[in-house]
Amino acid sequence: MNIELYNYDLPEELIAQTPIDNRSESKLLVMDKVTGKIEDKIFKDIKDYFHEGDVLVLNDTKVLPARIFGNKIDTNAHIEILLLKNIEGDNWECLSRPFKRLNIGTKIKFGDELIGEVLQKKEEGIVVIKFSYQGIFIEIIERLGLMPLPPYIHTTLEDQTRYQTVYARYLGSAAAPTAGLHFTKELLKEIEQLGVEVLYVTLHVGLGTFRPVQEEDITKHVMHSEHYKMTLEVANSLNKAKKEGRKIYAVGTTSTRTLESIMTKYGEFVECEEDTNIYIYPGYSFKAIDGLITNFHLPKSTLLMLVSAFSTRENMLKAYDHAIKQNYRFFSFGDAMLIK
């Protein structure tokens, strides 16, 4: 379980810096999770792999413009904050930079509308901040904040909506559930017309999804928790599908972690709203999903470990090697995989 088992070499030019013009025209690598057999397709071809009665589960979280900039009130030092998770009321768990300049009691002014006070310092640059303001917090953040694009993207995103899925609904994510970026409203409609049941869960993406593994032994890594929600209607539909032996396809690792968290905890799908820090790596036995639509993930990431667990590490690394040789685009704005 050494971290190097999940490493691979990626040419920098294959890291997608911008989204392609048409979401559904990205490449799609289709892989049989058992045999490792690979097909090269276009994403809109994904509908050819669904059958009447199949279930498609998407994460309808919406990305906050969660990157905000301020200055310490006492010294005017520049501070950058990334909102990660609303703990309660106006208290937020945040990633801060520079972390060393902040102490408990430090006050930060963000423009003329928002003041934050540090209540707690944790590890890995994380602080808990209580915000004070006049008006509606989310509206202020939408005015002040920037989209929290990953650090490997160096090109300015001209159209901010391209870092949202077309079905994004509930604000709260610090990053996009990127597997869903390939879907258009038209493609989803075509899939539904095939008799596929399209359902939505909500998981607000936070540090658990994108924090790199620092441990040499991957089993020692601890996931940060993320907040998720499943409605009674969706739970009932999924339980019915399971009972009838219909296939459930998850769009993205976030949808997967939501479904697997609920099945692991309750043994069935239930209406719930809670936090999960489920960590899926090879050896995990999947209980909820039969297929997975995902992007190409960073080396040594928990996401690469999750998709390896769904197939095998060997199959996954062979698929990644194939994708590199075929000039697939990697990471958030990159191409997709269907693992079936």
C-alpha positions, 0 to 999 in steps of 0.5 A: 500500500505504498503511495508510489504504487499510485504514481504515474508520469504525466506530460504537463501539456496534457493538463487541460487549462481550459474547457473545450467549446462543447462539453459533450465533445470531450474524449471518453475512455470506456473500460471494462472494470474486470477485463481492462478492455479499453475503447476510445469514444466521444463523451456524447457516445456514453448514451450507447452504454445505458439500457432502459431501467438503468439509474444515473446519479449526479451530484447537484452541488454548486460551486461557491466563488469561495476564494476571497482576499482580505487584509488583517485589520491590525497590520494590513497584511494580505490574506487569502481564504478559501471557504471549505465548509459551513460549520454552523451559523456564520462559522466556516472552516477555511483554508488560509494563506499565509497560515502563519500570519493568523492567530486566534482573535485575528480579524480580517477585512474583506472589502467593505462588506465582510469581516472575519475573526479567527476562532480556531487554528487547525493543521494543514493551513485550516482555520475556523473563521466567524464572519460578520456582515450586513445583508445576505452572506452568499450574495456578498461572497458572490460579489467578492469571491473568485472561482476556486480553480485548482492550482494546476490551472494557470489560464484565466477562465473567461466564462465562470459557468464552465466550472459549474455543471449544467444541473448545479443547484445547491451552493456550497462546494469549494470545487466542481464535481468535474465528471459532471462537467461533460454533460449538456442538458440535451445529452441528459434529456437523450439519456432520460428518453432511453428510459434511464432514471436520472437522480440527484444527490448533493455532496459539497466538495471540500478538502476531503476530495482534493487534499493530496495524500501525504502518508507513505502508507496510504492506509494511514491517510485520514480524509477530511469530512464533507457534507452530503444530502439524500432525499427520501424520494431518491432513496426510495428510487435507488432501493427499488432499483437495487431490489429489481437488479437494475444497474446504478451508475455514479457520475463522479467520485463525489456521487460515489462516496455519497452512495457508498457512505449511505449503504455502508452506514445503513445497509440501504439508501435512506433520507439523510443529511450528514458528513462523510469522511469515507476513504475508498482504496483497493480492498474496499468492497463496493455496495452501491454502484455498478458503474462509474463515470469519472475524469482522469485524476492526479497522481497519488490522489485519493481519487485515483485510489478510489477508481483503482478500487472499483477496477484494479490498480493495474487496469487503471494504470494501463488505462492512464498509460493508454490515455497519455499515448492517445493525448487525452486531456487530464484533470478538471477540464480534461476528458472522461472515463466510463468504468463499467 
